[in-house]
Amino acid sequence: MDKRLEQANCLTETECLLIDPRTDRETLLDNAEMRLDAIKDLMFTLSTMNGRDNDLTSVDLSNLAMVSRFLVGDACDLLAAARQRDLDARAAAHRQTIKGGAGHV
């Protein structure tokens, strides 16, 4: 298996969004925001549909719910990966600070 795929994050139990571990924080946040914007637009469309004319069926609602679940799950995984990047960066900075100050007594 490609070494990059071995290090990729898959935080959900059944679906898997592969996140490149080398991805920077801003890219992770941008992609999470894109998914959240998409779900927001999808929910707006759903809220403005007219159910009285039978243009919205239970199958449509089921499909919309499924798409919504995937988008929200992806956004959550991306936000968790961005948070982990921050934690890793802080830990590395802390280790560097400790290492740099180790010679002083």
Secondary structure, DSSP 4 states (H G I P E B T S, - for coil): --HHHHT-B--SSS----B-TT--HHHHHHHHHHHHHHHHHHHHHHHH--GGGT---HHHHHHHHHHHHHHHHHHHHHHHHHHHHHHHHHHHHHHHHHHHTTT--
